[in-house]
Amino acid sequence: MNDSNWNDRLKSAVRAEKVPPELEARIRSGILERPAPRPWAFWLAPAGISAAICASLLWVYHLGGLRFTAGEQESYIASVSARVSNLMRVGLGDHIHCAVFHRPQHPPAADQIQKDLGSQYAELVPIVRRFVPDQYKLRVAHQCGYHGRRFVHLSFANDAHLISLVIARKGESESFEAQGLLPALVQSGIPMYQSGVQRFAISAFETRDNLVYLISDLPGGDNTQMLIAMAPSVKSALEPAGWGH
């Protein structure tokens, strides 16, 4: 196959795929910020373009934009999760599974939120909404199961970023403090734990019965500050509910 035919097939394959809006935004941003090429760099342009296309396709794969099998998605989640502690994996896996690979394209209707969350957890939506920037739209608001665990999951997205609040009932001996993890910060009497892998920033705290995670592709400090702001209200909403009893 000559170079012309190969290039035509590559262009057709790329155009056939649905690219998430956040990818387009990041590519456009990178182009705008990139300095003008030097004259001698002209001859290196084809190689650079090919590398950029490969990197972009890999990034789309990580977002679930390409049609990979459930097994391939699980393989990716496992490879990422292996690089953080056991307790951080709990929230990270559900975030990637629900909000990255299976994110709905349209916001849920109010009656659907009530149905999917139940009356005791629907009140979390306006609580979290107060602390998430206005340009983020609600995409996920449900109770779900992943790898045999029960979760409450709220996810918000704009054109470039994704934020999830993920809540899981504690299993036996599951506690950040009991497992010897050191908090990154302690504010309002609530220890905050931090981790991250690839583009995922993970911040977390615990209540008596629950592990609470905020996971996003924001800078780690911004992610933690957002969770610090909402933690007292989220904690108060969860504890009277007695979730898990």
Phi and psi in degrees as a GROMACS rama.xvg file:
@    title "Ramachandran Plot"
@    xaxis  label "Phi"
@    yaxis  label "Psi"
@TYPE xy
-77.6931  169.793  ASN-2
-62.4907  -34.9256  ASP-3
-64.4518  -45.743  SER-4
-65.191  -39.0497  ASN-5
-64.1354  -42.8424  TRP-6
-63.7584  -40.1233  ASN-7
-63.0672  -42.4037  ASP-8
-67.2305  -38.2979  ARG-9
-64.493  -44.8289  LEU-10
-61.1627  -41.9849  LYS-11
-64.2967  -40.72  SER-12
-64.9497  -42.6475  ALA-13
-65.5433  -44.3408  VAL-14
-65.4313  -26.6946  ARG-15
-75.1378  -17.9451  ALA-16
-88.9665  144.159  GLU-17
-84.9872  113.995  LYS-18
-94.1156  130.604  VAL-19
-60.7746  147.132  PRO-20
-59.9275  -30.9618  PRO-21
-66.8714  -30.1188  GLU-22
-67.9652  -46.3849  LEU-23
-58.5837  -42.7474  GLU-24
-62.4255  -42.9037  ALA-25
-69.4827  -38.5284  ARG-26
-64.7895  -45.007  ILE-27
-60.0581  -42.5162  ARG-28
-62.1862  -42.3998  SER-29
-64.2513  -37.9191  GLY-30
-65.7704  -43.7126  ILE-31
-64.8006  -34.472  LEU-32
-86.1607  -11.8546  GLU-33
-76.5227  132.028  ARG-34
-67.6976  157.999  PRO-35
-62.148  138.807  ALA-36
-69.6354  149.62  PRO-37
-76.9017  155.164  ARG-38
-55.4067  -40.8157  PRO-39
-68.6399  -17.1735  TRP-40
-76.5299  -10.7826  ALA-41
-56.1172  -40.0405  PHE-42
-72.1582  -17.4808  TRP-43
-92.2654  -4.49206  LEU-44
-58.1013  -46.9776  ALA-45
-56.06  -43.7263  PRO-46
-64.0329  -39.9958  ALA-47
-65.2911  -40.2427  GLY-48
-64.8742  -43.2738  ILE-49
-61.084  -42.7767  SER-50
-64.1859  -39.053  ALA-51
-65.3427  -39.9816  ALA-52
-63.5037  -44.5066  ILE-53
-62.5411  -43.1549  CYS-54
-64.7305  -39.2655  ALA-55
-66.709  -41.895  SER-56
-63.3766  -39.4036  LEU-57
-63.6147  -39.3712  LEU-58
-65.2993  -40.6898  TRP-59
-63.507  -39.8682  VAL-60
-58.3296  -43.2906  TYR-61
-62.5888  -28.239  HIS-62
-87.9582  -4.50181  LEU-63
82.5891  13.0926  GLY-64
-71.7785  -23.9861  GLY-65
-95.3207  159.149  LEU-66
-87.3867  73.5263  ARG-67
-90.7059  157.086  PHE-68
-72.0989  164.609  THR-69
-59.1085  -37.8805  ALA-70
-64.0585  -39.9877  GLY-71
-68.6452  -37.1408  GLU-72
-63.4274  -44.6128  GLN-73
-63.5439  -36.0428  GLU-74
-63.4831  -41.0532  SER-75
-64.842  -46.0411  TYR-76
-59.263  -42.6236  ILE-77
-64.1729  -40.881  ALA-78
-67.2581  -36.5172  SER-79
-73.6014  -45.6515  VAL-80
-62.591  -29.3514  SER-81
-64.0362  -13.244  ALA-82
-98.7448  5.65758  ARG-83
-127.202  169.25  VAL-84
-67.9538  162.451  SER-85
-54.5158  -45.8169  ASN-86
-69.9707  -32.1114  LEU-87
-70.4998  -27.2152  MET-88
-63.9994  -30.2321  ARG-89
-57.1597  -53.2145  VAL-90
-75.325  -37.6666  GLY-91
-61.216  -44.0441  LEU-92
-60.9753  -43.7542  GLY-93
-67.3913  -37.5477  ASP-94
-59.6557  -48.9236  HIS-95
-67.0593  -42.7923  ILE-96
-62.1247  -49.922  HIS-97
-85.7652  -48.4033  CYS-98
-88.6488  -27.5649  ALA-99
-93.6151  -57.3906  VAL-100
-79.8819  -28.1279  PHE-101
-126.593  30.8139  HIS-102
-69.0769  127.747  ARG-103
-64.9534  151.58  PRO-104
-82.0404  -20.0096  GLN-105
-125.163  147.886  HIS-106
-66.3978  146.727  PRO-107
-71.3248  147.125  PRO-108
-73.1444  157.605  ALA-109
-57.377  -42.9995  ALA-110
-68.3888  -30.1726  ASP-111
-71.0029  -37.599  GLN-112
-59.8927  -46.5267  ILE-113
-60.4734  -41.0802  GLN-114
-68.9064  -44.9198  LYS-115
-77.4232  -30.2179  ASP-116
-93.1507  -29.4739  LEU-117
82.8908  155.98  GLY-118
-60.8828  -32.7473  SER-119
-74.2844  -20.5857  GLN-120
-112.776  -11.668  TYR-121
-60.6729  -28.1138  ALA-122
-68.0387  -13.9493  GLU-123
-67.5371  -28.1138  LEU-124
-60.6771  -55.6975  VAL-125
-65.153  -28.9645  PRO-126
-63.6397  -52.3329  ILE-127
-68.1693  -36.7077  VAL-128
-55.816  -33.2099  ARG-129
-63.5282  -25.3897  ARG-130
-108.221  -5.88646  PHE-131
-96.4056  133.52  VAL-132
-53.4098  147.736  PRO-133
-59.391  -30.1206  ASP-134
-73.3038  -9.41198  GLN-135
-84.8419  133.029  TYR-136
-106.097  141.721  LYS-137
-66.9115  129.009  LEU-138
-119.188  -32.6507  ARG-139
-131.42  132.27  VAL-140
-152.607  89.6852  ALA-141
-157.618  167.747  HIS-142
-96.5995  139.081  GLN-143
-146.481  170.977  CYS-144
-124.623  138.987  GLY-145
-147.651  124.656  TYR-146
52.7429  41.3616  HIS-147
80.4327  5.37166  GLY-148
-110.272  154.892  ARG-149
-100.666  137.973  ARG-150
-135.355  151.136  PHE-151
-107.673  129.788  VAL-152
-135.728  121.413  HIS-153
-116.732  133.469  LEU-154
-136.137  138.213  SER-155
-125.96  145.475  PHE-156
-142.366  147.293  ALA-157
-118.873  -160.088  ASN-158
-72.5788  -13.6407  ASP-159
-128.244  -20.1202  ALA-160
-137.03  163.51  HIS-161
-136.865  133.518  LEU-162
-130.556  130.754  ILE-163
-126.047  136.832  SER-164
-102.005  119.934  LEU-165
-122.41  129.051  VAL-166
-123.863  128.929  ILE-167
-128.78  139.564  ALA-168
-66.8269  137.467  ARG-169
-64.4828  139.236  LYS-170
-90.5499  -179.766  GLY-171
-60.5229  128.395  GLU-172
66.0986  14.8431  SER-173
-88.5701  109.071  GLU-174
-160.084  132.231  SER-175
-59.8486  -42.7508  PHE-176
-66.5969  -45.0354  GLU-177
-64.8399  -29.5729  ALA-178
-87.8761  5.68461  GLN-179
79.6649  16.1047  GLY-180
-76.4438  137.745  LEU-181
-91.0944  130.505  LEU-182
-67.6324  144.959  PRO-183
-76.0602  -34.8141  ALA-184
-148.59  155.096  LEU-185
-132.699  108.872  VAL-186
-131.749  145.448  GLN-187
56.5811  25.9043  SER-188
74.0296  10.6465  GLY-189
-114.375  109.482  ILE-190
-64.4179  135.613  PRO-191
-112.546  132.483  MET-192
-112.103  145.677  TYR-193
-131.523  145.197  GLN-194
-158.321  179.595  SER-195
-175.828  153.324  GLY-196
-155.352  138.955  VAL-197
48.8294  -125.144  GLN-198
-93.4622  4.6387  ARG-199
-94.5197  119.728  PHE-200
-96.8479  132.437  ALA-201
-123.973  124.665  ILE-202
-125.217  148.217  SER-203
-154.382  154.778  ALA-204
-144.258  173.023  PHE-205
-130.483  148.838  GLU-206
-106.885  -173.044  THR-207
-57.9214  -40.7787  ARG-208
-113.332  -9.90374  ASP-209
-132.063  153.739  ASN-210
-105.014  128.487  LEU-211
-120.685  125.999  VAL-212
-123.165  142.958  TYR-213
-118.25  121.329  LEU-214
-127.648  131.186  ILE-215
-154.266  178.143  SER-216
-105.82  24.8795  ASP-217
-82.3395  166.678  LEU-218
-57.4523  145.947  PRO-219
-56.4584  -40.3516  GLY-220
-64.1561  -40.5354  GLY-221
-65.1321  -40.3921  ASP-222
-61.5567  -44.9469  ASN-223
-66.9067  -40.8343  THR-224
-63.0119  -35.4504  GLN-225
-66.0999  -41.3212  MET-226
-68.858  -38.1374  LEU-227
-57.1447  -42.4508  ILE-228
-65.0184  -39.413  ALA-229
-92.9401  -13.859  MET-230
-56.0809  -47.5673  ALA-231
-58.8012  -41.4085  PRO-232
-70.0516  -40.7247  SER-233
-65.0553  -43.5677  VAL-234
-60.7486  -44.0288  LYS-235
-63.7743  -36.8739  SER-236
-69.6431  -33.6391  ALA-237
-78.9742  -41.2372  LEU-238
-64.4491  -41.758  GLU-239
-67.2697  -25.9802  PRO-240
-66.7757  -27.124  ALA-241
60.5681  38.826  GLY-242
-60.1503  128.647  TRP-243
102.216  -3.99902  GLY-244
